[in-house]
Amino acid sequence: MKNVKKHLFVSLPIMLSVALVISLIEPQTSNAQTAEMNQEIQQTAKDIEHVTGIHNIMKSTESTDTYSVVENESGVIKIPKDPEKSIQFDHVSTSIRLPAENVKSNGVETENGTIVYDHPDSNVGLAVQPTNDGVRNLIKIKNHHASKRYQYDLQLPPGSRLVTAAQYLGEEFDTGEVFVVDSNNIVRSIFSPAWAKDANQKDVPTHFEVKGNSLIQVIDFDENTAFPVIADPDWAKIGACSAALAWFIGSNLFAAAKIIRVKKYIKELGGLKETAKLLAGATTWEEKLRVGGSAFKSLAAEITGVGGLAVCINW
């Protein structure tokens, strides 16, 4: 019994010393991890914003523990802090789920409005940027060990579906866009053509695939690519002029040859979204012609007199 007491007497100071050391180390370790996490998030935001710019990022008007909320031309957008949850678009009954299997870290909103999901141990960082008319979903690929495929699962209104521009416009007029079309086959929102840039701002081959209501961006980097690579599925609800163009293309009220010509000009002008922006832009006719050239002039001639489109031309 005396030996036991002696053993306890000797061990107690040692145990207290160990506990004190642990108590001193743990906060330092936690602080170091937090600092490393913050540094990773800030670097990812910097890399992404260097490519996208910051001029049209909309900062949140409300932020809670679960969502950052923004209201823009597409309506109210709720961006989750938890990457496992979906971005919600209230006015169009649509949601987009991030490829969260690549990142296990909650979102942090930077001073410019970019919401970043990243972790120092991950090969990939994700981000969301609310814009004036929609939302950009960014991918930062840090090295060649990362996946080349990133799947965004969408919840769409009843009767709506995802279609590629090749399916909707025809292979010959493929703009690289992906459309959300309603039950009447009319385009309601658009994913702009896929793009990806390496660390030297050079294009990296990339494209979209559609599988049911999932949008998949495929990025064909290799071990010789200059990392990081930034890529972006950019979603926007279409405006009045985009809707009028979509109605024109999707209707059977006009001669097939006329619709084919319009599709040709839309492709030359960079897609349905860019064409509609040019049509509706608050610029002079001379400026529209300077930007769009002969393709814009020819398109204007084709749609002159068409209800809903003529007002878009802004002669």
C-alpha positions as CSV (number, residue, x, y, z in Angstrom):
1,M,0.0,0.0,0.0
2,K,2.9,2.3,0.8
3,N,4.4,1.6,-2.6
4,V,1.1,2.4,-4.3
5,K,1.0,5.7,-2.4
6,K,4.6,6.5,-3.3
7,H,3.9,5.7,-7.0
8,L,0.9,8.0,-7.0
9,F,2.9,10.7,-5.3
10,V,5.7,10.5,-7.9
11,S,3.3,10.2,-10.9
12,L,1.0,13.1,-10.0
13,P,3.5,15.9,-10.7
14,I,4.4,14.1,-14.0
15,M,0.8,13.9,-15.0
16,L,0.2,17.5,-14.2
17,S,3.2,18.5,-16.2
18,V,2.0,16.5,-19.2
19,A,-1.5,18.0,-18.9
20,L,0.0,21.5,-18.8
21,V,2.2,20.8,-21.9
22,I,-0.9,19.5,-23.8
23,S,-2.9,22.5,-22.8
24,L,-0.2,24.7,-24.1
25,I,0.3,22.8,-27.4
26,E,-3.4,22.2,-28.4
27,P,-4.4,25.9,-28.7
28,Q,-1.2,26.6,-30.6
29,T,-1.9,23.7,-32.9
30,S,-5.5,24.8,-33.4
31,N,-4.4,28.4,-34.1
32,A,-1.9,27.2,-36.6
33,Q,-4.5,25.1,-38.4
34,T,-6.9,28.0,-38.4
35,A,-4.3,30.3,-39.9
36,E,-3.4,27.7,-42.5
37,M,-7.1,27.3,-43.4
38,N,-7.6,31.1,-43.7
39,Q,-4.5,31.4,-45.8
40,E,-5.7,28.7,-48.2
41,I,-9.1,30.4,-48.5
42,Q,-7.6,33.8,-49.2
43,Q,-5.2,32.3,-51.8
44,T,-8.1,30.5,-53.6
45,A,-10.2,33.7,-53.6
46,K,-7.2,35.6,-55.0
47,D,-6.5,33.0,-57.7
48,I,-10.2,33.0,-58.7
49,E,-10.8,36.7,-58.6
50,H,-7.6,37.3,-60.7
51,V,-9.3,35.3,-63.5
52,T,-12.9,36.5,-63.1
53,G,-12.4,40.0,-61.9
54,I,-14.5,41.5,-59.1
55,H,-16.5,44.2,-60.9
56,N,-19.8,42.3,-61.2
57,I,-19.7,40.2,-58.0
58,M,-22.6,41.0,-55.7
59,K,-22.0,40.9,-52.0
60,S,-24.6,39.3,-49.8
61,T,-27.3,41.5,-48.2
62,E,-27.9,39.0,-45.5
63,S,-25.7,36.3,-43.9
64,T,-26.7,33.7,-41.4
65,D,-25.0,30.5,-40.1
66,T,-26.6,28.6,-42.9
67,Y,-26.9,30.9,-46.0
68,S,-25.6,34.0,-47.7
69,V,-28.5,35.8,-49.4
70,V,-28.3,38.0,-52.5
71,E,-31.0,39.5,-54.6
72,N,-30.2,40.2,-58.3
73,E,-32.0,40.2,-61.7
74,S,-32.7,36.5,-61.4
75,G,-34.4,36.9,-58.0
76,V,-33.3,35.9,-54.5
77,I,-30.3,33.5,-54.3
78,K,-29.4,31.6,-51.2
79,I,-25.9,30.3,-51.1
80,P,-25.2,27.7,-48.5
81,K,-22.4,27.7,-46.0
82,D,-22.5,23.9,-46.0
83,P,-21.2,22.7,-49.5
84,E,-23.4,19.6,-49.1
85,K,-26.5,21.8,-49.5
86,S,-27.7,23.4,-52.7
87,I,-27.7,27.0,-54.1
88,Q,-31.4,28.0,-54.2
89,F,-33.0,30.3,-56.7
90,D,-36.4,31.3,-55.2
91,H,-37.9,33.0,-58.2
92,V,-37.3,30.2,-60.7
93,S,-37.8,27.2,-58.4
94,T,-34.3,25.9,-59.3
95,S,-31.4,24.7,-57.2
96,I,-27.8,23.7,-58.0
97,R,-25.8,21.4,-55.8
98,L,-22.0,21.9,-55.7
99,P,-19.6,18.9,-56.3
100,A,-19.1,18.9,-52.6
101,E,-17.4,15.5,-52.5
102,N,-14.2,17.3,-53.5
103,V,-14.2,19.7,-50.5
104,K,-15.2,19.1,-46.8
105,S,-15.1,22.7,-45.5
106,N,-17.8,25.3,-44.9
107,G,-18.0,28.4,-47.1
108,V,-16.3,31.7,-46.1
109,E,-17.4,35.0,-47.8
110,T,-14.4,37.2,-48.7
111,E,-14.5,41.0,-48.7
112,N,-15.2,41.1,-52.4
113,G,-18.2,38.7,-52.1
114,T,-16.7,35.5,-53.4
115,I,-17.8,32.6,-51.2
116,V,-15.0,30.0,-50.9
117,Y,-15.0,26.4,-49.9
118,D,-11.5,25.0,-49.4
119,H,-9.2,23.1,-47.2
120,P,-5.3,22.8,-47.2
121,D,-5.6,19.0,-47.6
122,S,-7.9,19.2,-50.6
123,N,-6.7,19.0,-54.3
124,V,-9.7,21.2,-55.2
125,G,-11.2,24.4,-54.0
126,L,-14.7,25.6,-54.8
127,A,-16.3,29.0,-54.9
128,V,-19.5,30.8,-55.7
129,Q,-19.8,34.4,-57.0
130,P,-23.3,35.9,-57.2
131,T,-23.4,38.2,-60.3
132,N,-25.8,40.8,-61.6
133,D,-27.9,38.2,-63.5
134,G,-27.0,34.8,-62.0
135,V,-24.2,33.0,-60.3
136,R,-20.8,31.7,-61.2
137,N,-19.7,28.3,-59.8
138,L,-15.9,28.2,-59.7
139,I,-13.5,25.3,-59.5
140,K,-9.9,25.7,-58.5
141,I,-7.8,22.6,-59.5
142,K,-4.6,22.7,-57.5
143,N,-2.7,19.8,-59.1
144,H,-2.8,16.8,-61.5
145,H,-4.1,14.5,-58.8
146,A,-7.5,16.2,-58.8
147,S,-10.6,14.9,-60.6
148,K,-11.2,16.0,-64.2
149,R,-15.0,15.7,-63.8
150,Y,-17.2,18.0,-61.7
151,Q,-20.9,17.2,-61.4
152,Y,-23.5,19.8,-60.5
153,D,-26.9,18.3,-59.7
154,L,-29.9,20.5,-60.5
155,Q,-33.4,20.5,-59.1
156,L,-35.7,22.0,-61.8
157,P,-39.4,23.0,-62.1
158,P,-41.8,20.2,-63.1
159,G,-41.5,19.5,-66.8
160,S,-38.2,21.3,-67.2
161,R,-35.0,19.6,-68.4
162,L,-31.3,20.3,-69.2
163,V,-30.3,20.2,-72.9
164,T,-27.0,21.1,-74.6
165,A,-26.9,23.7,-77.3
166,A,-26.0,21.0,-79.8
167,Q,-29.2,19.1,-79.0
168,Y,-31.3,22.3,-79.0
169,L,-29.8,24.2,-81.9
170,G,-28.3,21.3,-83.9
171,E,-24.6,20.2,-84.0
172,E,-23.8,22.7,-86.7
173,F,-24.9,25.6,-84.5
174,D,-23.5,24.4,-81.2
175,T,-22.6,27.4,-79.0
176,G,-21.2,25.3,-76.1
177,E,-24.0,26.5,-73.9
178,V,-26.4,24.4,-71.8
179,F,-30.1,25.4,-71.6
180,V,-32.8,24.8,-69.0
181,V,-35.9,24.4,-71.1
182,D,-39.5,24.3,-69.9
183,S,-42.3,21.9,-70.8
184,N,-42.9,23.9,-73.9
185,N,-39.3,23.5,-75.0
186,I,-38.6,27.2,-74.4
187,V,-35.2,28.2,-72.9
188,R,-35.6,29.7,-69.4
189,S,-32.1,29.8,-68.1
190,I,-28.6,29.3,-69.5
191,F,-25.2,28.0,-68.5
192,S,-22.6,29.9,-70.6
193,P,-20.0,27.9,-72.5
194,A,-17.5,26.1,-70.3
195,W,-14.1,27.7,-69.8
196,A,-10.9,26.9,-67.9
197,K,-7.7,28.9,-67.5
198,D,-4.3,27.7,-66.2
199,A,-1.9,29.7,-64.0
200,N,-0.6,31.5,-67.1
201,Q,-4.1,32.5,-68.2
202,K,-4.0,30.0,-71.1
203,D,-7.1,28.1,-72.1
204,V,-7.4,24.5,-70.9
205,P,-9.6,22.2,-73.0
206,T,-13.0,21.8,-71.3
207,H,-16.6,21.0,-72.1
208,F,-20.0,20.3,-70.6
209,E,-21.9,17.0,-70.5
210,V,-25.5,16.5,-69.5
211,K,-26.7,13.5,-67.7
212,G,-30.4,13.8,-66.7
213,N,-30.6,16.9,-64.6
214,S,-26.9,17.0,-63.9
215,L,-24.4,19.3,-65.5
216,I,-20.9,17.8,-65.7
217,Q,-17.8,20.0,-66.5
218,V,-14.9,18.0,-67.9
219,I,-11.5,19.7,-67.7
220,D,-8.8,18.0,-69.7
221,F,-5.6,19.1,-67.8
222,D,-2.5,16.9,-67.5
223,E,0.6,16.7,-65.3
224,N,2.3,19.3,-67.5
225,T,-0.5,21.9,-67.0
226,A,0.4,25.1,-65.1
227,F,-1.6,24.9,-61.9
228,P,-3.8,26.1,-60.5
229,V,-6.6,25.8,-63.1
230,I,-9.7,27.9,-62.7
231,A,-13.0,26.7,-64.4
232,D,-16.5,28.0,-64.3
233,P,-20.1,26.8,-64.9
234,D,-21.9,30.3,-65.1
235,W,-25.7,30.2,-64.7
236,A,-28.1,33.0,-65.4
237,K,-31.8,33.4,-65.8
238,I,-32.6,34.7,-69.2
239,G,-34.0,38.2,-69.7
240,A,-36.8,39.4,-72.0
241,C,-34.6,39.5,-75.1
242,S,-33.1,36.1,-74.5
243,A,-36.7,34.8,-74.0
244,A,-37.8,36.3,-77.2
245,L,-34.9,34.8,-79.1
246,A,-35.5,31.4,-77.5
247,W,-39.2,31.6,-78.4
248,F,-38.3,32.5,-82.0
249,I,-35.9,29.5,-82.3
250,G,-38.2,27.1,-80.5
251,S,-41.4,28.0,-82.4
252,N,-42.7,26.6,-85.7
253,L,-44.1,29.9,-86.8
254,F,-41.3,30.9,-89.1
255,A,-39.7,29.5,-92.2
256,A,-37.1,26.9,-91.4
257,A,-34.5,28.7,-93.5
258,K,-35.0,31.9,-91.5
259,I,-34.6,30.1,-88.2
260,I,-31.4,28.4,-89.5
261,R,-30.0,31.8,-90.4
262,V,-30.8,33.2,-87.0
263,K,-29.1,30.2,-85.3
264,K,-26.0,30.8,-87.5
265,Y,-25.8,34.4,-86.4
266,I,-26.3,33.5,-82.7
267,K,-23.4,31.1,-82.9
268,E,-21.2,33.8,-84.6
269,L,-22.1,36.2,-81.8
270,G,-21.0,33.8,-79.0
271,G,-24.2,32.2,-78.1
272,L,-27.8,32.9,-77.1
273,K,-26.9,34.8,-73.9
274,E,-24.3,37.0,-75.5
275,T,-26.5,37.7,-78.5
276,A,-29.4,38.8,-76.2
277,K,-27.0,41.0,-74.1
278,L,-25.9,42.7,-77.3
279,L,-29.4,43.2,-78.5
280,A,-30.6,44.7,-75.2
281,G,-27.5,46.6,-74.4
282,A,-27.9,50.3,-73.7
283,T,-25.5,51.3,-76.4
284,T,-25.8,53.0,-79.7
285,W,-26.5,51.2,-83.0
286,E,-23.0,52.1,-84.1
287,E,-21.5,50.5,-81.0
288,K,-23.6,47.3,-81.5
289,L,-22.4,47.1,-85.0
290,R,-18.8,47.6,-83.9
291,V,-19.1,44.7,-81.4
292,G,-21.3,42.4,-83.4
293,G,-20.2,43.3,-87.0
294,S,-22.0,41.8,-90.0
295,A,-23.4,39.0,-87.9
296,F,-25.3,41.4,-85.7
297,K,-26.5,43.5,-88.7
298,S,-27.8,40.3,-90.5
299,L,-29.5,39.1,-87.3
300,A,-31.2,42.5,-86.9
301,A,-32.5,42.3,-90.4
302,E,-33.9,38.8,-89.8
303,I,-35.8,39.7,-86.7
304,T,-37.0,43.1,-87.7
305,G,-40.8,43.1,-87.3
306,V,-40.9,40.1,-85.1
307,G,-43.0,40.9,-82.0
308,G,-41.0,40.8,-78.8
309,L,-37.7,41.0,-80.7
310,A,-38.0,44.2,-82.6
311,V,-38.0,46.2,-79.4
312,C,-34.7,44.5,-78.4
313,I,-32.8,45.9,-81.3
314,N,-32.9,49.4,-80.0
315,W,-32.3,51.1,-83.4
